[in-house]
Amino acid sequence: MSLDHGRHYLAIPGPSVMPDRVLQAMHRPAPNIYTGELVETTASIVRDLKTVARTEHDVAIYIANGHGAWEASLSNVLSRGDRVLVLHTGRFGQGWGMVAKALGVEVEVIDFGWQSPVDPARVAEALRTDADGAIKAVMTVQVDTATSVLNDVAAIRAAMDEVGHPALLMVDCIASLMCDRFEMDAWGVDVMVAGSQKGLMTPPGLGFVFFGPRAAAARETAGLVTPYWDWTPRSAPAEYYQHFFGTAPTHHLFGLRAALDMILEEGVEAVWARHERLVGAVWAAIETWGQAGAVAPNIADRAARSRAVTTARAGSGGGAKLRAWLPEAAGVTLGIPLGEGVLEDMFRIGHMGHVNAQMVMGVLGSIQAGMAALQIPHDPLGLAAAAEALSN
Ligand SMILES: *Cc1c(COP(=O)(O)O)cnc(C)c1O
């Protein structure tokens, strides 16, 4: 006997749960790729992507996962031998920096560890010592999906402005877009990268690079531009095929159209508020469990935690035990740990995109059942605390 019947909850931080509406929008024959619906759909997607990114500037769409969007963003603004400052708060800032290094860019790192956000004062300090402006870009994630840390992007911009440094601010919002509040133009972000398969509720395979006027100017002298990654024709196509430098990702576009419809019908602010309320339940459960055991969130300070994903510790190998127990016993898959530390102790819960209260209570209740079954010490009032957080 297994309790894994009914709909399985893939509670990992991407790919996220796909709404039926997205699946149904994709279930159709191949469309005309020259004129008509697909061309109009693409134009409306470009418009609506800018709405969710809170920008009036440009976006290029790539048939790529987030790693492709990383490379695209760098190749449009940098040249071999340029210097960048990469802010590490876990695995994903590191990964983006490694792509820059492999492209021949000189990478300077500030490492904030695996349990803390970027400290803007240290960014200001590093830029102050770069008096001749050799650093061309500051690269950071908004949310690092390994640690579930949320970085304060507006404060990083303020630190750069305080020093008067001309570097571009480049932000990875692959995990956080449409989960944690993000305001590209208001926060002075020059380049933002995102992907389809997390808060945007669409299968992996579309990468997005948003760019403002300062980044567009950097493109004019960037030596790393290649035909496929060049954002210029993609963002201002004279012919439809230039949007994608070849065949359009037809069904991903139909799926993304449906996902954006859902987001805009709900409202961008309401989507953020829903994630905020739901994550409150996750935090309340984990914090309460920890009152009688070793369970704890990876990020101690609530202000530095993401609304897209939560990384937690369960003590003495509890993370690995829970991850093994939950799929078959409860129909839930948790995210694997990434990075450093005692990995068997850790687990991650994805709560991005198409998620509601009963799903969050379901995953938390299943984890608590698992802790009871596996004799992982915890305070069972965790679930009550989660319900309380949802009811407020
Ligand atoms: C998922 C993720 C990536 C990588 O995206 P892929 O689609 O797996 O290449 C990069 N950065 C962050 C913050 C992510 O969450």
The ligand as a MOL file (V3000), in Angstrom:
LIG
                    3D

  0  0  0     0  0            999 V3000
M  V30 BEGIN CTAB
M  V30 COUNTS 15 15 0 0 0
M  V30 BEGIN ATOM
M  V30 1 C 17.1090 27.3970 -11.7700 0
M  V30 2 C 18.0850 28.4860 -11.6490 0
M  V30 3 C 19.1100 28.6850 -12.5820 0
M  V30 4 C 19.3970 27.7170 -13.6820 0
M  V30 5 O 18.3510 27.5650 -14.5690 0
M  V30 6 P 18.3720 26.3210 -15.5700 0
M  V30 7 O 17.1010 26.5030 -16.3170 0
M  V30 8 O 18.3820 25.0980 -14.7190 0
M  V30 9 O 19.5710 26.4410 -16.4190 0
M  V30 10 C 19.9200 29.7820 -12.4340 0
M  V30 11 N 19.7710 30.6450 -11.4330 0
M  V30 12 C 18.8000 30.4870 -10.4980 0
M  V30 13 C 18.6760 31.4780 -9.3950 0
M  V30 14 C 17.9430 29.3930 -10.5730 0
M  V30 15 O 16.9980 29.2250 -9.6410 0
M  V30 END ATOM
M  V30 BEGIN BOND
M  V30 1 1 1 2
M  V30 2 1 2 3
M  V30 3 2 2 14
M  V30 4 1 3 4
M  V30 5 2 3 10
M  V30 6 1 4 5
M  V30 7 1 5 6
M  V30 8 2 6 7
M  V30 9 1 6 8
M  V30 10 1 6 9
M  V30 11 1 10 11
M  V30 12 2 11 12
M  V30 13 1 12 13
M  V30 14 1 12 14
M  V30 15 1 14 15
M  V30 END BOND
M  V30 END CTAB
M  END
